[in-house]
């Protein structure tokens, strides 16, 4: 199994400070789905009624890994931004 170690703190560019600063690294985790959100309501509306399945049902999952997104928080100004997801099996923040 492939394991990628990521340090708890990295020095990278902060767009708010406009210079390189130390950033705390955590793994991004999506929040709870809100059933009353606009997109969620629109999705339900499209699915309702006659006319067959609106979206194709996913019968078989093609991917073996998920994209892990890193959350970077600036230690100076506390500005948080996401670093694009990397496709890997296991991510360890050490």
Steps between C-alpha positions, in 0.01 A plus 500: 500500500631843403515745790583870462630691802415872515654727767267666755646839408623623161630835378302614198355817344218676686284713267379719789849577641636507141813309604616155607392405853477188715169315448336231714394202287179302558289273283189657347175333604170601336227623733147368547269513198223758549171383349367856478800632302411639156695238302359215708143623442563537125640147486192359675272697265674357193471146635128531581214392272474283191747476216753241612825538686641852469859401577670169412515262795857408588507122484869441553759727657792557261754664728699320770617821674353837594657841458631625834479879538730680744376792711774759560458752784744791525664521843525882479160618370295175535394515133390154387523370146480161331777333306372300203429134559762234432389150407661256743414201716604623845599844623676533838551843655808457718 
